């Protein structure tokens, strides 16, 4: 039972990292497109852009924290 639990945890971490990494890539593409088509004033005023930007950096931070914990010995 203990081994199964550890295996499921390992799989969940891999899936979580994979999902976060894909979401970061997708959000980055969308942010780049938005930045290319809007001026600085529009970027500052867009609630959606700012929300996605906040989520983008939160996901990058989460990936870094997970990897740091996994690599800690």
C-alpha positions as CSV (number, residue, x, y, z in Angstrom):
1,X,0.0,0.0,0.0
2,X,2.8,2.4,0.9
3,X,4.7,1.7,-2.4
4,X,1.5,2.2,-4.4
5,X,0.9,5.5,-2.7
6,X,4.4,6.6,-3.5
7,X,4.1,5.6,-7.1
8,X,0.8,7.5,-7.5
9,X,2.4,10.5,-5.9
10,X,5.3,10.4,-8.4
11,X,2.9,10.1,-11.3
12,X,0.8,13.0,-10.0
13,X,3.8,15.2,-9.8
14,X,4.9,14.3,-13.3
15,X,1.4,15.0,-14.7
16,X,1.2,18.3,-12.7
17,X,4.6,19.5,-14.1
18,X,3.6,18.5,-17.6
19,X,0.3,20.3,-17.3
20,X,1.9,23.4,-15.9
21,X,4.6,23.5,-18.5
22,X,2.1,23.2,-21.3
23,X,-0.1,25.9,-19.8
24,X,2.9,28.2,-19.4
25,X,3.8,27.6,-23.1
26,X,0.3,28.3,-24.2
27,X,-0.1,31.4,-22.0
28,X,3.2,32.7,-23.2
29,X,2.2,32.4,-26.8
30,X,-1.1,34.2,-26.1
31,X,0.7,36.9,-24.1
32,X,3.2,37.4,-26.9
33,X,0.4,37.8,-29.5
34,X,-1.5,40.3,-27.3
35,X,1.7,42.3,-26.7
36,X,2.3,42.4,-30.4
37,X,-1.1,43.7,-31.2
38,X,-1.7,46.2,-28.3
39,X,0.2,49.3,-27.1
40,X,1.5,49.7,-23.6
41,X,-1.6,51.7,-22.5
42,X,-3.9,48.9,-23.7
43,X,-1.8,46.3,-21.9
44,X,-2.0,48.2,-18.6
45,X,-5.8,48.6,-19.0
46,X,-6.6,45.0,-20.0
47,X,-7.9,43.0,-17.0
48,X,-7.7,39.8,-19.0
49,X,-4.1,40.4,-20.1
50,X,-3.1,41.3,-16.5
51,X,-4.9,38.3,-15.1
52,X,-3.3,35.9,-17.6
53,X,0.1,37.5,-17.0
54,X,-0.3,37.0,-13.2
55,X,-1.3,33.4,-13.8
56,X,1.7,32.8,-16.2
57,X,4.2,34.0,-13.6
58,X,2.5,32.0,-10.8
59,X,2.7,28.8,-12.9
60,X,6.4,29.5,-13.6
61,X,7.0,30.0,-9.9
62,X,5.1,26.8,-9.1
63,X,7.2,24.8,-11.5
64,X,10.4,26.2,-10.0
65,X,9.2,25.4,-6.5
66,X,8.2,21.9,-7.4
67,X,11.5,21.2,-9.1
68,X,13.5,22.7,-6.2
69,X,11.7,20.4,-3.8
70,X,12.3,17.4,-6.0
71,X,16.0,18.2,-6.4
72,X,16.6,18.9,-2.7
73,X,18.5,16.1,-1.1
